[in-house]
């Protein structure tokens, strides 16, 4: 009976994450479809690379606080408000600094990013975008840690609707050859969604309950940095790929790649959502995780088989909606990338095991090496085979990672497997992949 109840909790909250991806992918599909019709491929490619860079830098700016709070909030009821506001403000500030640095430096490394130095408004826009990305990523993790996944669905729905509405309202008149108008609508959507959902989450109570306390981060620093290493190792390859395509090939080629990458990213949300909730449930009750892990493995495999079959079959007609050049350049790229969901199932479960067992450093180092391998293999493939070569190189690297991680996942799925006890509370002495 207890196992069934836990499985229902996993499915319920994971369904919120999958629902989030359905909303953001569906509305995001129309967002980039409109952008492809109103802007040149070069402008779309630059905007896609800039959005990926914002998300990547925002992930750096999180400092691991979001994922840490996913595991800590269920155990830290009396500090919830202060932990949340402190984490949001800290991530936003760090993200903004990273965004400003990137906007100043990147154009000197690649001319494809020169629009970021088109003027003070362009630089400020990107800086604000990174700050908001860091804060919203933390917020998305927080609501899962509170097992209120519907708020994440709501935030992403507001974000997707706001950016699409802004593009439809002003995109035609603000159309430019650089793609900064596309970037502006993205930032506006994030700003509105953050304001609405943070307001709902923090409403009620007295001011002291939500007053930021930076000293709380002293106790969080060690575990947060361990989570941060793991987060970066997991996320940076996928977020860096559009930037890599832009630098090695061109912004025009990145337009086609980005569309294909975000279509296939929906496949990854199923195992990712299930294992994120598996981590939260496992942190609250770390006994006997094997049955839950077997359950999420089976559900991930069945849903991924169905979804990948649909994507492989419909790759060309889907891409043709964006234009003939998109389908011509990226149909086989999309089909090859779809194969990556199966090794990703092993990889995401390995990540959950590392988080539950608090083996963050060892797991993070292995994933970091694997992520670097993904980028090297993808870059080598891009140089020698264009977009299809990049996809093939990336899939080969992910398969190699899965082979290495499979033994740990298998051991954890055995009926006799147990989770190691947590090392210590994360707040010692006090009394936290769709880019559509």
RAKAJO-V207090 format. One line per field, one symbol per residue. ss: DSSP state (2 for helix, 1 for strand, 0 for the rest). psi: psi as a letter, one per 20 degrees, with the letter a starting at -180 (. if undefined). burial: b if it has 24 or more other C-alpha atoms within 12 Angstrom, else e. A space follows every 50 residues. Layout:
BEGIN
ss = ???
psi = ???
burial = ???
END
This chain:
BEGIN
ss = 02222222222222222222222222222222222222002222222222 22222222222200222222222220222222222222222222222222 22222222202222222002222222222222222222222222200022 22222222222222222222222200000222222222222222222222 22000022220000022222222222222222222222222222222200 22222222222222222222222222222222220000022222222222 22222222222222222222000222222222222222022222222222 22222200022222222222222222222222222222222222222222 222222222222200000000000000000000000
psi = gghhgghhgggghhhhgghghgghgghhghghggghhirqhggggggghg gggggghhgghhkjhghghhhhhhilgijgghgghgggggggggggghgg gghhgghihpiijhhikirghgghggghggghggghhgghhghhhjllhh hgggghgggggghgghghgighhjprihjhhghghgggghgghggghhgg hjqrrrhhhjpqnhihighigghghghggggghghhghhhghgggggger hghhgggggghhghhhhihghggghghgggghhhnjqmigghghghgggg gghhggghgggghjgghghhhiqhhghhhjghgggghhhihghhggghhg ggggggiklggggggghgggghgggggggghghijbghhgggggggghgg ghghihghggghiqhiqrqqqqgrqhmpip...pj.
burial = eeeeebbebbbebbbbbbbbbbbbbbbbbbbbbbbbbbbbbbbbbbbbbb bbbbbbbbbbbbbbbbbbbbbbbbebeebbbbbbbbbbbbbbbbbbbbbb bbbbebeeebebbbbbbeeeebbbbbbbbbbbbbbbbbbbbbbbbbbbbb bbbbbbbbbbbbbbbbbbeebeeebbebbbbbbbbbbbbbbbbbbbbbee bbeeeeeeebeebeebbebbebbbbbbbbbbbbbbbbbbbbbbbbbbbbb bbbbbbbbbbbbbbbbbbbbbbbbbbbbbbbbbbbbebbbbbbbbbbebb bebbbebbeebbeebbebbebbbebbbbbbbbbbbbbbbbbbbbbbbbbb bbbbbbbbbbbebbbbbbbbbbbbbbbbbbbbeeebbbbbbbbbbbbbbb bbeebbebbbebbeeeeebeeeeebbbeeeebbbbb
END
